[in-house]
Amino acid sequence: MLPKSKKHKNCLWQHFGLTAFKPLQWQIISSIIEPRGERNDVCAVIATGYGKSLSYQYPAFYLNKVVLVISPLIALMEDQVAALNERSQPNDCACLLGTAQDDRGIKQRILRRQYKLVYATPEYITRGNGLKLLHDLGQNLALIAIDEAHCISKWGHEFRPAYRQLQQLRAAVPHVRLLALTGTATRRVRLDICQQLELHKPLLLCCPIDRANLELTVRPKSDDLWSDLQQYLSWATEAAGAVIIYNNTIKETQLMAKRLTQLGRPCHSYHSKLPLEQKRRHQQEFSEDRVRCMAATTAFGMGIDKPNVRLVVHYGAPSDMERYYQEIGRAGRDGLPAKCVLFYGDTDAALHQRLQQSQALTEERSEELQQLARSMQSYIESSECRRQFILKYFDDATSLSNWQWRGNCCDNCRKARQLRGHTEHPLPTQFDVGREARLLLGMLRDVNGRVGYGKLILALRGSRNKCVNSACREHEHFGQGAHRSITWYKALAEHLKAMGYIKDEYQKSGTSAYGYLMPQVTLKGCCWLDNDKTEGTLLIEPSPRLAKLLFKRKKKSKSSKSPRNSKDEDKDLKLDWGSDIDLSELDEKVEQQLEEEQQRAAVTDNVWGPDIDIDFQQIDAAVAQQQMTKLNDQHQDQDLASLLADCQKILHEEQEHATRTLKARKRVWEYLEGSYQKMPLIPKYKYSSQPRKAN
């Protein structure tokens, strides 16, 4: 947007080398330098990379007065001061106040208006000397700009108590305009900023936050870091772009950088405990593309304006949506396509809870952080377009009104189209999970947070495993959920948690500094359970994980068309042993057969059979390792091929005599138990069945 007068253009070109403003920049600047009628303060949400610094730097030069800039980031302020002074040679135009400033005459030069821009931290400016300086400047102080203003809000993701002291500014200099700036803020946070700073009839301005060039993806972590990242790192390399990988802890950051470097992908680390000189060197080399991959904590990114970042990875779920959006905003600033991938794990929520517990937080603040965490969990579990979710979260009405679905903008849109088989609208239909939700929530409420998800689900499915306590076994819902798999219930629990029906309470483990999370039913969940009007109905838009299970087609059994006989039962127990064995496929077959047999046994005999819990992923990994290494011990020199041949032989013998009684199933698994115990790379499993006696 062009300035209206020649004076505006000359100032913009002379001091900043620009010929035009962006629309939101000019709205802010014009309200400051050309006030019409009553004075208004400004609260502006400006997206990362839009150029918010110009909105407070320009008035200082145009009005030839002092502008005070308050920011919590000393490194960022140092960079801005250095850049401004370099452009204004031979005379400096900016300075930084604080404990590191050893120039005793700097305050006198500020009062003589030798500096146009004065930078300071909130801690410095709210002390006696800082407030006195503002009072002494009087009419020569044109504006106070408060950067990262979301830090003042208790609803913000980076609340800092020092920002609360900025409430003193209105009383200290009532005639000076206040400009509150932030890159991310919900409507609730924006209103809280205005209230806490006592802004006078504030002008609320928001930059559209939609980034159409960003492709958003959410995936679960696997056990192999390289398999997770390889395809995305290769894509970024082909696009000749940089990569930022965010981690939740310093230890994870260091391990990430070390691991990628060992795998031939040079990677620097950046975190708060890194020496200052090393931080600057790593940042400089990354900015100059000498190293194109940076593993970092949330400490990295503020003030980094690197246009060719093609990939931003979160290896671990962030603590909240504000932080997530701020960090993915560093991708694709040049307007070209970029990818943002979030890998989440089951322990992410517990990690954030533990980090919160290590701080001296009030109960109110702790609840606010949990609410922010639930929003992040809702994003991960959401089945709607992820771009649309972000726009709704930040109340971006302008972008929502112009929003159009594109089939490749996020993983949900792609998955939904594949699952549903349509191309025009990605949102799946609603499903009623009321029956299963009532079983899960009812038992969870009655055990009162004394049982984790695993044991709870085992109880719902009627398991007689020893880990299931008596309270669960004697509950009225015990065994009533056997029609759903363990994986299905886990996905449902995550979805109910995202909806606010379940919350994870952090509990310390004895005298240990660490603890664990235990699920509890929230007030919202209790109200739904007690509400007779719902009639047990709970309609949801399933998450991609749950939708995959809902849409999964079951293979039709031939025995369903005719009465079952012993031969049919033998066929059900038959496993397809070939030369190439796919253990993942075997896992699914065995689990399905065991579930069917257990349900039939419960119906005919009114007794639940022994619950056999085998971790086939561990078995798979062990077998794969054993294929590469011969057994070292001479008494266990039997190789994998002969062991599998023995298994095949015994299974065929068992299949000839097997029936659908509990005794037949015991005989098969008793042999397998003894066979697996011969393999040193596989942990010994304890089954509920007793060893078979020798004939």
C-alpha positions in Angstrom: 0.0 0.0 0.0 1.5 3.4 -1.1 1.9 6.2 1.5 -0.5 9.1 0.8 2.0 12.0 0.9 5.5 12.6 -0.5 6.8 13.1 3.1 5.7 9.6 4.0 7.4 8.1 0.9 10.6 9.9 1.5 10.8 8.8 5.1 10.1 5.2 4.2 12.7 5.1 1.4 15.4 7.1 3.3 15.4 5.0 6.5 14.1 1.6 5.4 14.7 1.4 1.6 11.1 0.5 1.0 8.5 2.0 -1.4 5.3 0.8 0.0 3.6 -0.5 3.2 1.7 -3.7 3.7 -2.0 -2.9 4.4 -1.9 -3.8 8.1 1.4 -1.9 8.6 -0.2 1.3 7.2 -3.3 0.9 9.3 -1.2 0.8 12.5 1.2 3.6 11.5 -1.5 5.9 10.2 -3.4 5.6 13.5 -0.3 6.7 15.4 1.1 9.5 13.2 -2.2 10.9 11.9 -4.7 10.6 14.8 -8.2 11.6 14.0 -10.3 12.8 16.9 -9.9 10.9 20.2 -6.7 9.0 20.8 -6.8 5.2 20.5 -4.3 2.6 21.5 -3.7 -0.4 19.2 -3.6 -4.2 19.7 -2.4 -6.0 16.6 -1.9 -9.7 15.8 0.6 -9.8 13.0 1.7 -13.1 11.5 5.4 -14.1 11.7 7.3 -12.7 8.8 4.8 -10.0 8.0 7.1 -7.2 9.2 5.6 -5.9 12.5 8.8 -4.1 13.5 8.2 -1.5 10.8 4.9 -0.5 12.6 6.8 1.0 15.6 10.2 1.9 13.9 8.6 4.1 11.3 6.8 6.5 13.7 10.1 7.3 15.5 11.7 8.6 12.3 8.6 10.3 10.9 7.7 12.1 14.2 11.3 12.7 15.2 10.5 11.5 18.7 11.5 8.6 20.9 9.8 5.2 20.7 10.2 2.7 23.5 10.2 -0.9 22.5 9.6 -3.6 25.2 10.6 -7.2 24.4 11.5 -10.3 26.4 14.1 -11.4 23.9 17.5 -9.7 24.4 19.1 -11.4 21.5 16.4 -10.2 19.1 16.7 -6.7 20.5 20.5 -6.7 20.0 20.0 -7.8 16.4 17.5 -5.0 15.7 19.7 -2.4 17.4 22.7 -3.5 15.3 20.7 -3.5 12.1 19.2 0.0 12.7 22.6 1.5 13.7 24.3 0.0 10.6 21.7 1.7 8.3 21.9 5.1 10.1 25.7 5.5 10.0 27.6 7.6 11.0 25.3 8.3 14.0 23.5 5.6 16.0 19.7 5.8 16.1 18.9 2.9 18.5 20.1 1.6 21.9 19.4 -1.1 24.4 18.9 -0.5 28.1 19.6 -3.1 30.7 22.2 -4.6 33.0 24.5 -5.3 30.1 24.6 -1.6 29.3 27.8 0.0 30.8 27.5 3.4 29.1 26.6 5.9 31.9 25.9 8.7 29.5 23.3 6.9 27.5 20.3 8.1 29.4 21.3 11.8 28.9 21.6 11.1 25.1 18.1 9.5 25.2 16.7 12.6 26.9 18.3 14.8 24.2 16.6 12.6 21.5 19.9 11.4 20.0 18.3 7.9 19.9 15.0 7.4 18.1 14.4 3.8 19.3 15.1 2.6 22.9 14.8 -1.1 23.6 14.4 -2.6 27.1 13.1 -5.7 28.8 9.8 -5.5 30.9 11.9 -6.1 34.1 14.1 -3.1 33.5 11.4 -0.6 32.5 9.1 -1.3 35.4 11.7 -0.6 38.0 12.2 2.9 39.5 14.9 4.1 37.0 12.9 2.9 34.0 9.6 4.6 35.0 11.6 7.8 35.9 13.1 7.9 32.4 9.7 7.7 30.8 8.5 10.5 33.0 11.5 12.7 32.2 11.0 12.2 28.4 7.5 13.7 28.7 6.2 14.9 25.4 9.3 13.6 23.5 8.0 10.0 24.0 5.8 9.3 21.0 4.9 5.6 21.5 5.5 2.5 23.7 5.5 -0.7 21.7 5.1 -3.9 23.6 6.3 -6.9 21.6 5.2 -10.5 22.4 2.2 -9.0 24.2 0.6 -12.4 24.7 3.0 -12.9 27.6 0.9 -10.7 29.7 -2.2 -12.8 29.4 -2.9 -15.7 31.8 -4.6 -17.5 28.9 -1.4 -17.2 26.7 1.0 -20.0 26.2 4.0 -18.0 27.4 2.7 -16.2 30.4 5.4 -14.2 32.2 4.8 -12.5 35.5 7.1 -9.6 34.7 4.7 -8.5 31.9 2.0 -8.0 34.5 4.0 -5.1 35.9 3.5 -3.3 32.6 0.1 -2.2 34.0 2.0 0.6 35.6 2.7 2.2 32.2 -0.8 3.7 31.8 -0.6 5.5 35.1 3.0 6.6 34.6 2.6 8.1 31.1 -1.2 8.5 30.4 -0.6 10.8 27.4 1.5 8.2 25.4 0.0 5.7 23.0 0.4 2.0 23.6 0.9 -0.5 20.8 0.6 -4.2 21.8 1.9 -6.6 19.2 1.9 -10.4 19.1 2.2 -13.1 16.4 -0.4 -15.5 17.8 -3.4 -14.9 20.0 -6.9 -16.2 20.3 -9.8 -13.9 20.8 -9.7 -14.6 24.5 -6.0 -13.7 24.7 -6.5 -10.5 22.7 -9.3 -9.2 25.0 -7.1 -10.1 28.1 -4.2 -8.1 26.6 -6.4 -5.0 26.2 -7.7 -5.4 29.8 -4.4 -6.0 31.5 -2.6 -3.1 29.7 -5.6 -0.8 30.2 -5.6 0.1 26.5 -7.8 3.2 25.8 -10.5 2.4 23.3 -8.2 0.0 21.5 -8.1 -0.5 17.8 -8.0 -4.3 17.3 -6.3 -5.4 14.1 -5.6 -9.0 13.0 -3.5 -10.2 10.1 -5.1 -13.2 8.2 -3.2 -16.3 9.5 -4.0 -18.7 6.7 -0.8 -20.1 5.1 -2.1 -21.9 2.0 1.4 -22.9 1.0 1.9 -25.1 4.1 1.0 -28.8 3.9 0.1 -30.1 7.4 0.6 -33.7 8.5 0.2 -35.5 11.8 1.6 -39.0 12.3 2.3 -41.3 15.2 6.0 -41.9 16.1 7.5 -45.3 15.3 10.4 -47.0 17.0 12.8 -45.9 14.2 13.7 -42.3 14.0 15.2 -42.6 10.5 12.2 -44.4 9.0 10.0 -41.5 10.3 12.1 -38.7 8.9 13.8 -40.1 5.8 11.2 -39.4 3.2 10.6 -35.8 4.5 14.3 -35.0 4.7 14.9 -36.3 1.2 12.0 -34.1 -0.1 13.5 -31.1 1.6 17.0 -31.9 0.1 15.5 -32.1 -3.4 13.7 -28.8 -2.9 17.1 -27.2 -1.8 15.6 -26.0 1.4 16.4 -25.9 5.1 14.9 -28.0 7.9 14.0 -27.2 11.5 13.2 -30.2 13.8 11.6 -29.1 17.1 12.0 -31.4 20.2 10.4 -31.0 23.6 13.5 -31.4 25.7 17.2 -30.5 25.5 18.3 -34.2 25.7 16.1 -35.1 22.8 17.5 -32.2 20.8 21.1 -33.2 21.4 20.3 -36.8 20.5 18.4 -35.8 17.3 21.4 -33.7 16.1 23.9 -36.4 16.9 21.8 -39.2 15.3 21.1 -37.3 12.0 24.8 -36.3 11.7 25.8 -40.0 12.1 23.4 -40.9 9.4 25.0 -38.5 7.0 22.7 -35.5 7.5 24.8 -32.7 9.1 22.6 -31.2 11.8 23.2 -28.5 14.5 21.5 -28.3 17.8 20.1 -25.2 19.5 18.8 -24.9 23.1 18.9 -22.7 26.1 21.9 -24.5 27.8 24.1 -24.1 24.7 26.9 -21.5 25.2 26.1 -18.1 23.7 29.0 -18.1 21.3 28.0 -21.6 20.0 24.4 -20.5 19.7 25.4 -17.6 17.5 27.7 -19.8 15.4 25.0 -22.4 14.8 22.5 -19.8 14.0 24.8 -18.0 11.6 25.8 -21.2 9.7 22.1 -22.2 9.5 21.1 -18.7 8.1 23.9 -18.9 5.5 22.9 -22.5 4.4 26.2 -23.9 5.4 24.2 -26.4 7.6 20.7 -26.9 6.4 19.2 -28.8 9.3 18.7 -27.5 12.9 17.4 -29.6 15.8 16.1 -27.2 18.4 13.9 -26.6 21.4 11.3 -23.8 21.4 14.2 -21.5 22.2 15.1 -21.3 18.5 13.2 -19.3 16.0 12.3 -15.9 17.5 13.5 -13.2 15.0 14.7 -15.8 12.5 13.7 -14.6 9.1 14.9 -17.4 6.8 12.8 -17.6 3.7 13.8 -21.1 2.3 12.8 -23.3 5.2 11.0 -26.1 3.4 10.3 -28.5 6.3 9.4 -28.0 9.9 9.1 -31.2 12.0 7.8 -31.5 15.5 9.2 -34.7 16.9 6.9 -34.8 19.8 3.6 -32.9 20.3 4.0 -29.3 21.4 2.4 -28.2 24.6 -0.2 -25.9 22.9 -1.6 -24.7 19.6 -0.1 -21.2 19.9 3.4 -22.6 20.1 2.7 -25.0 17.3 1.4 -22.4 14.9 4.2 -20.0 15.8 6.8 -22.6 15.0 5.3 -23.9 11.7 5.1 -20.3 10.7 8.8 -20.4 10.0 8.3 -22.6 7.0 7.7 -21.4 3.5 8.1 -17.6 4.1 9.1 -17.2 0.5 5.6 -18.3 -0.5 6.8 -21.6 -2.0 5.3 -25.0 -0.9 6.6 -26.3 2.5 5.7 -29.2 4.7 4.9 -29.2 8.4 5.0 -32.7 10.0 4.0 -33.4 13.6 5.1 -36.8 15.1 3.3 -37.6 18.3 3.9 -40.3 20.9 1.9 -41.7 23.8 4.3 -40.1 26.4 4.1 -36.5 25.1 1.3 -35.5 27.4 3.0 -37.0 30.4 6.2 -35.2 29.6 4.4 -31.8 29.4 2.6 -32.6 32.7 5.9 -33.4 34.4 7.5 -30.2 33.1 4.6 -28.2 34.5 4.8 -29.9 37.9 8.5 -28.9 38.1 7.4 -25.3 38.1 5.8 -23.4 41.0 2.4 -23.0 39.3 -0.9 -22.0 40.9 -3.8 -24.3 40.6 -5.5 -21.9 38.3 -2.5 -21.6 36.0 -2.1 -25.3 35.9 -5.7 -25.8 34.8 -5.2 -23.1 32.1 -2.2 -25.0 30.8 -4.1 -28.2 30.8 -6.8 -26.5 28.7 -4.2 -25.4 26.2 -2.9 -29.0 26.1 -6.4 -30.4 25.4 -6.7 -28.1 22.4 -3.4 -29.5 21.1 -4.7 -33.0 21.7 -8.0 -32.1 19.8 -5.9 -31.0 16.9 -4.0 -34.3 16.8 -7.2 -36.3 17.0 -9.2 -34.1 14.7 -10.7 -35.5 11.5 -11.4 -32.2 9.8 -9.1 -30.2 7.6 -6.2 -29.1 9.8 -6.0 -25.7 8.1 -9.7 -25.1 9.0 -9.1 -26.3 12.6 -6.3 -23.7 13.0 -8.5 -20.9 11.5 -11.3 -21.8 13.9 -9.0 -21.9 16.9 -7.6 -18.4 16.3 -11.0 -17.0 15.3 -9.8 -15.9 11.9 -13.2 -15.0 10.4 -11.8 -13.4 7.3 -9.8 -16.5 6.3 -12.7 -18.8 7.2 -15.0 -17.0 4.9 -12.6 -17.4 2.0 -11.6 -21.0 3.0 -11.9 -23.6 0.3 -11.2 -27.2 0.6 -8.2 -28.6 -1.3 -7.6 -32.3 -1.4 -3.8 -32.1 -0.6 -3.6 -29.4 2.0 -3.4 -31.8 5.0 -3.3 -35.5 5.8 -6.9 -35.6 6.9 -8.2 -34.4 3.6 -6.2 -37.0 1.8 -7.1 -39.8 4.2 -10.8 -38.9 4.2 -11.0 -38.9 0.4 -9.4 -42.4 0.3 -11.6 -43.8 3.0 -14.8 -42.3 1.8 -14.2 -42.5 -1.9 -15.4 -39.0 -2.7 -13.6 -36.0 -4.0 -15.7 -33.0 -3.1 -15.9 -32.8 0.7 -13.4 -34.4 3.1 -15.3 -34.4 6.3 -16.5 -37.9 7.4 -20.0 -38.5 8.6 -20.9 -38.9 12.2 -20.9 -42.2 14.1 -22.6 -43.2 17.3 -20.1 -44.5 19.8 -22.5 -44.1 22.7 -22.6 -47.7 23.8 -18.8 -48.1 24.0 -18.3 -44.6 25.5 -20.8 -45.4 28.3 -19.0 -48.7 29.1 -15.6 -47.0 29.1 -16.6 -43.8 31.0 -18.8 -45.7 33.4 -16.1 -48.1 34.6 -13.5 -45.4 34.6 -15.6 -43.2 36.9 -16.4 -46.0 39.3 -12.7 -47.1 39.7 -12.0 -43.4 40.5 -8.6 -43.0 38.7 -7.0 -46.2 40.1 -6.7 -48.0 36.8 -4.8 -47.1 33.6 -6.2 -47.4 30.1 -4.6 -50.8 29.4 -6.1 -52.6 32.4 -9.4 -50.8 31.9 -9.7 -52.0 28.3 -8.8 -55.5 29.3 -11.6 -55.5 31.8 -14.1 -54.2 29.3 -13.1 -57.1 27.0 -13.5 -59.7 29.8 -9.9 -60.5 30.3 -9.0 -62.8 33.2 -5.4 -61.5 33.2 -3.9 -61.2 36.7 -3.3 -57.5 36.2 -7.0 -56.8 36.1 -8.0 -56.1 39.7 -11.1 -57.3 41.5 -12.8 -53.9 41.3 -12.8 -54.2 37.5 -13.7 -57.9 37.4 -16.7 -57.3 39.7 -17.9 -54.3 37.8 -21.2 -54.5 35.9 -19.5 -53.6 32.6 -16.9 -56.4 32.9 -16.8 -58.3 29.6 -19.5 -56.2 27.9 -17.1 -54.6 25.4 -15.6 -57.8 23.9 -17.1 -56.9 20.5 -14.4 -54.2 20.0 -10.6 -54.7 19.9 -8.0 -53.2 22.2 -6.8 -50.9 19.4 -10.3 -49.6 18.9 -10.8 -48.7 22.6 -7.4 -47.0 22.7 -8.4 -44.8 19.7 -11.8 -44.1 21.3 -10.2 -43.1 24.6 -7.9 -40.6 22.8 -10.9 -39.2 21.0 -12.9 -38.8 24.3 -9.9 -37.1 25.8 -9.8 -34.6 23.0 -13.5 -34.0 23.4 -13.0 -33.2 27.1 -14.8 -36.3 28.5 -11.5 -37.7 29.9 -8.5 -35.9 31.4 -5.1 -37.2 32.5 -4.2 -36.4 36.1 -0.5 -36.3 37.0 0.3 -38.4 40.1 3.7 -38.6 41.8 5.2 -42.1 42.3 6.0 -42.3 46.0 9.1 -40.3 46.9 10.4 -40.2 43.3 10.7 -36.9 41.5 8.8 -38.4 38.5 5.2 -39.5 38.2 2.7 -40.9 35.8 -0.7 -40.0 34.3 -3.9 -41.6 35.4 -7.2 -41.1 33.4 -10.2 -39.6 35.1 -13.7 -38.7 33.9 -14.2 -34.9 33.7 -17.3 -33.0 34.8 -18.4 -32.9 31.2 -18.1 -36.7 31.0 -20.0 -37.2 34.2 -22.8 -35.0 33.0 -23.1 -37.0 29.8 -23.3 -40.2 31.8 -26.0 -38.9 34.1 -28.0 -37.2 31.3 -31.0 -39.4 30.5 -31.9 -37.3 27.5 -28.9 -38.5 25.5 -30.3 -42.1 25.6 -26.8 -43.4 25.4 -26.1 -41.7 22.1 -22.8 -40.0 21.4 -22.3 -38.8 17.8 -18.7 -38.0 16.9 -16.6 -37.2 13.8 -14.0 -40.0 14.2 -10.3 -39.2 14.2 -8.3 -40.7 11.3 -7.1 -43.5 13.6 -10.7 -44.3 14.7 -12.1 -43.8 11.2 -9.7 -46.4 9.8 -11.1 -48.9 12.3 -14.7 -48.0 11.6 -14.3 -48.3 7.9 -12.3 -51.5 8.1 -14.0 -54.2 6.1 -14.3 -57.6 7.8 -13.7 -60.7 5.7 -16.8 -62.8 5.3 -16.4 -66.2 6.9 -17.6 -69.2 4.9 -18.9 -70.8 8.1 -21.4 -68.0 8.6 -23.5 -69.4 5.7 -23.9 -72.9 7.3 -23.9 -74.5 10.7 -20.4 -75.0 12.2 -18.9 -78.4 12.5 -15.6 -79.7 13.7 -14.0 -79.4 10.2 -14.9 -75.8 9.9 -13.5 -75.2 13.4 -10.2 -76.9 12.3 -10.0 -74.5 9.3 -10.4 -71.5 11.6 -7.4 -72.6 13.6 -5.3 -73.2 10.5 -2.4 -70.8 10.1 -0.8 -70.4 6.6 2.8 -71.3 7.2 4.9 -70.6 4.1 8.5 -70.1 3.3 8.2 -66.3 3.8 6.3 -65.6 7.0 4.8 -62.1 7.6 4.6 -61.9 11.3 2.4 -58.8 11.2 -0.2 -60.7 9.2 0.2 -63.6 11.6 -0.4 -61.2 14.5 -3.7 -60.1 13.0 -4.9 -63.6 12.2 -4.1 -65.0 15.6 -5.6 -62.1 17.5 -8.9 -62.3 15.5 -9.1 -66.1 16.0 -8.5 -65.9 19.7 -11.2 -63.2 20.0 -13.7 -65.3 18.1 -12.9 -68.4 20.1 -13.1 -66.6 23.4 -16.5 -65.1 22.6 -17.9 -68.4 21.5 -16.5 -70.1 24.7 -18.2 -67.4 26.8 -21.5 -68.0 25.1 -21.5 -71.8 25.2 -19.8 -72.4 28.6 -20.4 -69.1 30.3 -16.7 -69.1 31.1 -14.0 -66.8 29.8 -11.0 -68.6 28.6 -7.4 -67.9 29.5 -6.3 -64.4 28.3 -3.2 -64.7 26.2 -1.3 -61.4 25.8 1.5 -61.7 23.3 3.5 -58.7 22.1 4.0 -59.7 18.4 5.9 -56.5 17.7 8.7 -57.6 20.1 8.6 -61.1 18.6 8.8 -59.6 15.1 11.9 -57.6 16.1 13.5 -60.5 17.8 13.0 -62.8 14.9 14.4 -60.2 12.5 17.5 -59.9 14.6 17.8 -63.6 14.9 17.8 -64.0 11.1 20.9 -61.9 11.0 22.8 -63.5 13.9 23.4 -67.2 14.6 22.8 -68.4 18.1 26.0 -68.3 20.1 25.2 -70.8 22.9 25.9 -74.3 21.9 23.0 -75.7 23.7 20.8 -73.3 21.7 22.4 -73.7 18.3 19.1 -74.5 16.6 18.6 -71.9 13.8 15.4 -70.1 13.1 14.4 -72.2 10.1 14.5 -75.5 12.0 12.6 -73.9 14.9 9.8 -72.7 12.6 9.7 -76.1 10.9 9.2 -77.7 14.4 6.4 -75.1 15.0 4.8 -76.0 11.7 4.9 -79.7 12.4 3.4 -79.5 15.8 0.7 -77.0 14.6 -0.4 -79.4 11.9 -0.6 -82.2 14.4 -2.6 -80.0 16.7 -4.9 -78.8 13.9 -5.9 -82.4 13.1 -7.4 -82.9 16.6 -8.3 -79.3 17.5 -11.8 -78.4 18.6 -13.3 -75.1 19.7 -13.0 -76.1 23.4 -10.6 -74.4 25.7 -8.6 -77.5 26.0 -7.7 -77.5 22.3 -6.5 -73.9 22.3 -4.4 -74.6 25.4 -2.5 -77.4 23.7 -1.4 -75.2 20.8 -0.2 -72.3 22.9 1.4 -74.5 25.5 3.8 -75.8 22.8 4.4 -72.3 21.5 5.2 -71.2 25.0 7.9 -73.8 25.3 9.3 -73.1 21.8 9.6 -69.3 22.3 11.4 -69.9 25.6 14.2 -71.6 23.6 14.9 -68.4 21.8 17.3 -66.2 23.8 16.4 -63.0 22.0 12.7 -63.2 22.9 11.6 -62.3 26.4 9.8 -65.1 28.3 6.1 -64.6 28.4 3.9 -65.8 31.3 0.6 -67.1 30.1 -2.4 -67.9 32.3 -2.4 -71.5 30.9 -0.5 -74.2 32.9 2.3 -76.3 31.3 1.1 -79.5 29.7 2.0 -82.6 31.6 4.1 -85.2 29.8 2.2 -88.3 28.6 
